[in-house]
Amino acid sequence: MPKTQETDPVLFPSEANENKVQKKRAGRGIILVIAGVGIMAFVIYLAMVVVMTTQS
């Protein structure tokens, strides 16, 4: 089995494309997580500013 996968040229593009798709999905997930954390931090910051200004 491993020899046929190594010598079969048909399997090379499909495996490479699958790896690219998996990397893109992982990259998008990381970017979405970072963006989500950033947005949440910004919202909390704005809420703190509003609370501080209204209390004084």
C-alpha positions as CSV (number, residue, x, y, z in Angstrom):
1,M,0.0,0.0,0.0
2,P,2.6,2.7,0.9
3,K,4.6,1.9,-2.3
4,T,1.5,2.4,-4.5
5,Q,0.8,5.7,-2.8
6,E,4.4,6.9,-3.3
7,T,4.6,5.8,-7.0
8,D,1.0,6.7,-8.0
9,P,1.0,10.2,-9.5
10,V,-2.8,10.6,-9.1
11,L,-2.6,10.6,-5.3
12,F,0.0,13.4,-5.0
13,P,-2.3,16.3,-6.1
14,S,-5.3,15.1,-4.0
15,E,-3.1,14.7,-0.9
16,A,-1.5,18.1,-1.4
17,N,-4.8,19.8,-1.9
18,E,-6.3,18.2,1.2
19,N,-3.3,19.4,3.3
20,K,-3.8,22.9,1.9
21,V,-7.5,22.9,2.7
22,Q,-6.8,21.7,6.3
23,K,-4.2,24.4,6.7
24,K,-6.5,27.1,5.4
25,R,-9.3,25.9,7.7
26,A,-6.9,25.9,10.7
27,G,-5.7,29.4,9.7
28,R,-9.2,30.8,9.4
29,G,-10.1,29.3,12.8
30,I,-7.1,30.9,14.5
31,I,-7.9,34.3,12.8
32,L,-11.5,34.1,13.9
33,V,-10.5,33.3,17.5
34,I,-8.1,36.2,17.6
35,A,-10.7,38.5,16.1
36,G,-13.3,37.4,18.5
37,V,-11.1,37.9,21.5
38,G,-10.1,41.4,20.2
39,I,-13.7,42.4,19.7
40,M,-14.7,41.1,23.2
41,A,-11.8,43.0,24.8
42,F,-12.9,46.2,22.9
43,V,-16.5,45.8,24.1
44,I,-15.4,45.3,27.7
45,Y,-13.1,48.3,27.4
46,L,-16.0,50.5,26.2
47,A,-18.2,49.2,28.9
48,M,-15.6,50.1,31.5
49,V,-15.3,53.6,30.1
50,V,-19.0,54.1,30.2
51,V,-19.2,52.8,33.8
52,M,-16.3,55.0,35.0
53,T,-17.7,58.2,33.3
54,T,-21.2,57.7,34.8
55,Q,-20.0,57.0,38.3
56,S,-17.9,60.1,38.7
